[in-house]
């Protein structure tokens, strides 16, 4: 008989960032994440982390998700089989219908437990890896051209082969930044632009025209997530491939983007997709639709980052240049080892599970109160 869940621990973590980061007009210097540890009656454990976006609003913030897992989901899962992940997700989803991030935390921890118990890596659980090494994507903020160039050259010197440049809704400033970076890094670096929904359609088209000579790989989410017609127009008229990011929130939204024929690429992470199994299904759907996937999310601890690395390694349809670069933005880890992606690539981690153990002292050191 399978040993059932005997304990679920939830930790709300406030991890300081290496600086102040601004995305979509929101700035922060701490990322509030959730770490989950599930223990079965046979002593097997599974761990996970979930990392709300910098723009997360109630009830999707880290402290609120931690509270939802501790008070609502955890009591219902004691005595349940951690190996029956479909049932675990069904129960958790019913208890927190408005907080899918909480479901992701327990799903991933249960899968990690199963993998540890079986002595296999997380990528083996979802079919096995087809890549032995993955590449990461650097980023350049909404900076004046000279500062943007300095940032871009640091990424290139470190070994990164691709990077995204943040843009807003000022065509002159944005195009000057992009052109300066392209001139500085040369032709061998893949460049992406990311507007985080800040442009109008006309502004986006004007920016596409202004950087036409820069050989951009893609233009990420120029307009509001619900403006699929606007995305489609930019895709038709802009001359730069378009990537949907904020427009993708689950499997259904991926289908809407496919039907609208408004993107050349799509982007999502495990939490954005609704869990590891949901993300794997969405990878398959995107591949069937002929849409390459940029995988990852910007802020994250080593646990969620490693999970996305392992998932990415299972598909050739995942674009080189993962965006799960959270460990580069935080000052420390809650694990006993530190994930090093500072050279722009990493060999495939081997597990079992995520191949990571939690550091009890760090969990206390960076712990912050849950919501009330």
C-alpha positions as CSV (number, residue, x, y, z in Angstrom):
1,X,0.0,0.0,0.0
2,X,1.2,3.5,-0.9
3,X,2.2,5.6,2.1
4,X,-0.2,8.5,2.4
5,X,0.5,12.2,3.1
6,X,1.1,12.8,6.8
7,X,2.3,16.4,6.9
8,X,2.2,19.6,4.8
9,X,4.4,22.5,5.7
10,X,4.2,25.9,4.1
11,X,6.8,28.7,4.3
12,X,6.3,32.3,3.1
13,X,9.6,33.6,1.9
14,X,10.7,37.2,1.4
15,X,13.8,36.9,-0.7
16,X,15.8,40.2,-1.2
17,X,16.6,41.0,-4.8
18,X,20.1,42.1,-5.9
19,X,18.6,45.5,-6.9
20,X,15.3,47.2,-7.6
21,X,13.5,45.7,-10.6
22,X,10.7,47.4,-12.6
23,X,8.4,45.5,-14.9
24,X,5.2,46.8,-16.4
25,X,5.5,49.9,-14.3
26,X,5.8,48.0,-10.9
27,X,9.0,48.2,-8.9
28,X,10.2,45.9,-6.1
29,X,13.3,44.9,-4.2
30,X,12.0,41.8,-2.5
31,X,10.2,38.8,-4.1
32,X,7.6,37.0,-1.9
33,X,7.5,33.3,-2.7
34,X,6.0,30.2,-1.2
35,X,7.8,27.0,-0.3
36,X,5.9,23.8,0.2
37,X,7.2,20.6,1.8
38,X,5.0,17.5,1.9
39,X,5.9,14.4,4.0
40,X,4.4,11.0,3.5
41,X,4.0,8.3,6.2
42,X,7.0,6.4,5.0
43,X,9.2,9.5,5.4
44,X,9.3,10.4,1.7
45,X,9.3,14.2,1.2
46,X,8.5,16.4,-1.8
47,X,9.3,20.1,-2.1
48,X,8.2,23.0,-4.4
49,X,8.2,26.7,-4.7
50,X,5.7,29.1,-6.3
51,X,6.6,32.7,-7.2
52,X,3.9,35.2,-7.9
53,X,4.6,37.8,-10.6
54,X,5.7,41.3,-9.5
55,X,2.3,42.6,-10.6
56,X,0.3,40.0,-8.6
57,X,-2.7,41.4,-6.9
58,X,-4.9,40.0,-4.1
59,X,-5.7,37.1,-3.7
60,X,-2.6,36.0,-5.7
61,X,0.2,37.4,-3.6
62,X,2.7,35.1,-1.9
63,X,1.4,35.5,1.6
64,X,-2.2,34.9,0.5
65,X,-1.3,31.7,-1.4
66,X,0.7,30.4,1.5
67,X,-2.3,30.9,3.8
68,X,-4.6,29.2,1.4
69,X,-2.4,26.1,1.2
70,X,-1.9,26.0,5.0
71,X,-5.5,26.6,6.1
72,X,-7.6,25.2,3.3
73,X,-5.7,22.7,1.1
74,X,-3.4,21.1,3.6
75,X,-6.0,19.8,6.0
76,X,-7.9,18.2,3.1
77,X,-4.9,16.4,1.8
78,X,-3.7,14.6,5.0
79,X,-4.3,10.9,4.4
80,X,-4.4,11.2,0.6
81,X,-2.2,9.4,-1.8
82,X,0.6,11.9,-3.1
83,X,1.0,9.7,-6.1
84,X,-2.5,10.3,-7.4
85,X,-1.7,13.8,-8.6
86,X,-4.9,14.1,-10.6
87,X,-6.9,13.6,-7.4
88,X,-4.7,16.0,-5.5
89,X,-5.2,18.7,-8.1
90,X,-9.0,18.1,-8.2
91,X,-9.3,18.5,-4.4
92,X,-7.0,21.5,-4.2
93,X,-8.7,23.2,-7.1
94,X,-12.1,22.8,-5.5
95,X,-10.9,24.4,-2.3
96,X,-9.1,27.3,-3.8
97,X,-10.9,28.0,-7.1
98,X,-9.8,31.6,-7.2
99,X,-6.1,30.9,-6.3
100,X,-4.7,28.4,-8.9
101,X,-1.2,29.3,-7.7
102,X,-1.9,27.5,-4.5
103,X,-2.8,24.3,-6.4
104,X,0.5,24.5,-8.3
105,X,2.5,24.4,-5.1
106,X,1.0,21.2,-3.8
107,X,0.9,19.5,-7.2
108,X,4.6,20.1,-7.8
109,X,5.5,19.0,-4.3
110,X,3.6,15.7,-4.7
111,X,5.2,15.0,-8.0
112,X,8.6,15.8,-6.5
113,X,7.9,13.3,-3.7
114,X,6.9,10.6,-6.2
115,X,10.1,11.2,-8.1
116,X,12.3,11.1,-5.0
117,X,10.6,7.9,-3.9
118,X,11.2,6.3,-7.4
119,X,14.8,7.7,-7.6
120,X,14.1,9.6,-10.9
121,X,14.4,13.2,-11.9
122,X,11.4,15.4,-12.5
123,X,12.1,15.4,-16.3
124,X,11.8,11.6,-16.3
125,X,8.3,11.9,-14.7
126,X,7.1,13.9,-17.8
127,X,8.6,11.6,-20.4
128,X,12.3,12.2,-20.3
129,X,14.8,14.8,-21.5
130,X,15.8,15.4,-25.1
131,X,18.3,18.1,-24.2
132,X,21.4,17.8,-22.1
133,X,22.0,21.5,-21.7
134,X,19.6,24.5,-21.6
135,X,20.4,28.2,-22.4
136,X,19.0,31.3,-20.6
137,X,17.9,34.7,-21.7
138,X,19.4,37.9,-20.3
139,X,17.5,41.1,-19.9
140,X,18.0,44.9,-20.3
141,X,15.8,47.3,-18.5
142,X,14.1,50.5,-19.7
143,X,17.4,52.4,-19.5
144,X,19.0,55.2,-21.4
145,X,21.0,53.9,-24.4
146,X,24.4,54.0,-22.8
147,X,23.3,52.2,-19.7
148,X,21.4,49.7,-21.8
149,X,24.5,49.0,-23.8
150,X,26.6,48.5,-20.7
151,X,24.0,46.0,-19.4
152,X,23.8,44.1,-22.7
153,X,27.6,43.8,-23.0
154,X,27.8,42.3,-19.5
155,X,25.3,39.6,-20.6
156,X,27.3,38.9,-23.7
157,X,30.6,38.8,-21.8
158,X,29.0,36.3,-19.3
159,X,28.2,33.9,-22.2
160,X,24.5,34.7,-22.9
161,X,23.4,34.1,-26.5
162,X,20.1,36.0,-26.2
163,X,18.5,38.8,-24.2
164,X,15.3,40.8,-24.0
165,X,15.1,44.6,-24.0
166,X,12.3,46.2,-22.0
167,X,10.4,48.8,-23.9
168,X,7.5,51.1,-22.9
169,X,5.3,53.4,-24.9
170,X,7.8,56.1,-26.0
171,X,8.9,55.1,-29.5
172,X,11.8,57.5,-29.7
173,X,13.4,56.4,-26.4
174,X,12.6,52.7,-27.0
175,X,14.0,52.5,-30.5
176,X,17.1,54.4,-29.4
177,X,17.7,51.8,-26.7
178,X,17.1,48.8,-29.0
179,X,19.3,50.2,-31.8
180,X,22.1,51.0,-29.4
181,X,22.0,47.5,-28.0
182,X,22.0,45.9,-31.4
183,X,24.9,48.0,-32.6
184,X,26.9,47.1,-29.4
185,X,26.3,43.3,-29.2
186,X,26.7,42.6,-32.9
187,X,24.7,40.2,-35.1
188,X,25.3,36.9,-33.2
189,X,23.0,37.7,-30.2
190,X,19.3,37.0,-30.4
191,X,17.4,40.1,-29.3
192,X,13.8,40.3,-28.0
193,X,11.7,43.3,-27.1
194,X,9.2,43.2,-24.2
195,X,6.6,45.9,-23.7
196,X,4.6,44.2,-20.9
197,X,1.3,45.4,-22.5
198,X,2.3,49.1,-22.4
199,X,1.9,50.0,-26.1
200,X,-1.1,50.9,-28.2
201,X,-1.3,49.2,-31.6
202,X,-0.1,52.3,-33.4
203,X,2.8,52.8,-31.0
204,X,3.8,49.1,-31.4
205,X,3.7,49.4,-35.2
206,X,5.8,52.6,-35.1
207,X,8.4,50.9,-32.9
208,X,8.5,47.9,-35.2
209,X,9.2,50.3,-38.1
210,X,11.9,52.2,-36.1
211,X,13.9,49.0,-35.3
212,X,13.3,47.3,-38.6
213,X,17.0,47.0,-39.2
214,X,17.8,45.4,-35.8
215,X,16.8,41.8,-36.8
216,X,14.6,41.2,-33.7
217,X,13.8,37.7,-32.8
218,X,10.4,38.6,-31.4
219,X,8.2,41.4,-29.8
220,X,6.7,40.2,-26.6
221,X,3.2,41.3,-25.6
222,X,3.1,44.8,-27.0
223,X,-0.6,45.5,-26.2
224,X,-3.1,44.5,-23.5
225,X,-3.5,40.8,-22.9
226,X,-7.2,40.8,-24.0
227,X,-6.5,42.7,-27.3
228,X,-5.9,39.7,-29.5
229,X,-7.1,41.6,-32.5
230,X,-4.4,44.2,-31.8
231,X,-1.8,41.5,-31.5
232,X,-2.9,40.0,-34.8
233,X,-2.6,43.3,-36.5
234,X,0.9,44.0,-35.2
235,X,1.8,40.5,-36.3
236,X,0.5,41.1,-39.8
237,X,1.9,44.6,-40.3
238,X,4.9,45.0,-38.0
239,X,7.4,42.8,-39.7
240,X,8.6,41.3,-36.3
241,X,7.4,38.0,-34.9
242,X,5.0,38.5,-32.0
243,X,5.0,36.6,-28.7
244,X,1.9,36.3,-26.4
245,X,2.8,36.2,-22.7
246,X,0.3,37.9,-20.5
247,X,-2.4,36.7,-22.9
248,X,-1.6,33.2,-21.8
249,X,-3.0,32.3,-18.4
250,X,-4.1,28.7,-18.8
251,X,-4.8,26.1,-21.5
252,X,-8.0,27.8,-22.6
253,X,-6.3,31.1,-23.2
254,X,-3.6,29.3,-25.2
255,X,-6.4,27.9,-27.4
256,X,-7.9,31.4,-27.8
257,X,-4.5,32.8,-28.9
258,X,-4.1,29.9,-31.4
259,X,-7.6,30.5,-32.8
260,X,-7.0,34.3,-33.1
261,X,-3.8,33.6,-35.2
262,X,-2.2,36.5,-33.3
263,X,1.2,35.1,-32.2
264,X,4.3,33.5,-33.7
265,X,5.5,32.4,-30.2
266,X,3.8,31.9,-26.9
267,X,5.3,32.1,-23.4
268,X,4.3,30.6,-20.1
269,X,5.8,29.1,-16.9
270,X,4.7,26.2,-14.7
271,X,2.7,28.5,-12.4
272,X,1.2,30.5,-15.2
273,X,0.0,27.2,-16.9
274,X,-1.5,25.9,-13.7
275,X,1.0,23.2,-12.8
276,X,3.6,20.9,-14.2
277,X,1.2,18.5,-15.9
278,X,-0.8,21.4,-17.3
279,X,2.4,23.0,-18.6
280,X,3.4,19.7,-20.3
281,X,-0.1,19.5,-22.0
282,X,0.2,23.1,-23.1
283,X,3.7,22.5,-24.6
284,X,2.1,19.7,-26.6
285,X,-0.8,21.9,-27.8
286,X,1.5,24.7,-28.8
287,X,3.8,22.3,-30.7
288,X,0.8,20.9,-32.5
289,X,-0.3,24.4,-33.5
290,X,3.2,25.2,-34.8
291,X,4.0,27.7,-32.0
292,X,7.4,27.6,-30.4
293,X,7.4,28.2,-26.6
294,X,9.5,30.5,-24.5
295,X,9.4,28.9,-21.1
296,X,9.9,30.5,-17.7
297,X,9.0,33.3,-15.4
298,X,11.1,36.2,-14.3
299,X,11.3,36.0,-10.5
300,X,11.8,32.7,-8.7
301,X,13.7,30.5,-6.2
302,X,15.9,27.6,-7.2
303,X,13.1,25.1,-6.8
304,X,10.7,26.5,-9.3
305,X,13.6,27.4,-11.6
306,X,14.9,23.9,-11.6
307,X,11.4,22.5,-12.3
308,X,11.2,24.8,-15.4
309,X,14.7,23.8,-16.6
310,X,13.7,20.1,-16.3
311,X,10.4,20.7,-18.2
312,X,12.1,22.7,-20.9
313,X,14.6,19.9,-21.5
314,X,11.8,17.6,-22.5
315,X,10.9,19.4,-25.7
316,X,12.7,20.6,-28.8
317,X,9.8,23.1,-29.3
318,X,11.0,25.1,-26.4
319,X,13.0,28.1,-27.7
320,X,16.7,28.3,-26.5
321,X,16.9,31.2,-24.0
322,X,14.8,30.2,-21.0
323,X,13.3,33.1,-19.0
324,X,13.4,31.3,-15.6
325,X,16.2,33.5,-14.5
326,X,15.0,34.2,-10.9
327,X,18.2,33.0,-9.2
328,X,20.1,35.8,-11.0
329,X,17.9,38.4,-9.4
330,X,18.0,37.2,-5.7
331,X,20.7,37.5,-3.1
332,X,20.5,34.0,-1.8
333,X,18.7,30.6,-1.9
334,X,16.6,28.6,0.6
335,X,18.4,25.4,-0.6
336,X,21.6,23.8,0.7
337,X,23.2,24.3,-2.7
338,X,22.9,27.3,-5.1
339,X,21.8,27.0,-8.7
340,X,24.4,28.8,-10.9
341,X,23.1,30.0,-14.2
342,X,25.3,33.1,-14.4
343,X,27.1,31.8,-17.5
344,X,24.0,31.7,-19.6
345,X,23.6,27.9,-19.7
346,X,23.5,24.9,-17.5
347,X,23.8,21.1,-17.8
348,X,20.6,19.3,-17.2
349,X,20.1,18.7,-13.4
350,X,19.7,15.0,-12.6
351,X,17.5,14.7,-9.5
352,X,16.1,12.6,-7.8
353,X,13.1,14.9,-8.0
354,X,14.6,18.4,-8.4
355,X,17.9,17.3,-6.9
356,X,17.6,20.0,-4.2
357,X,17.3,20.0,-0.4
358,X,16.0,22.8,1.7
359,X,18.1,24.7,4.2
360,X,16.2,24.9,7.5
361,X,18.2,28.0,8.6
362,X,17.5,29.9,5.4
363,X,13.8,29.1,5.7
364,X,13.8,30.8,9.0
365,X,16.1,33.6,8.0
366,X,14.0,34.7,5.0
367,X,10.6,33.8,6.4
368,X,7.9,36.5,6.4
369,X,4.4,36.4,7.9
370,X,1.5,34.9,6.0
371,X,-1.5,37.0,5.2
372,X,-4.3,37.2,7.8
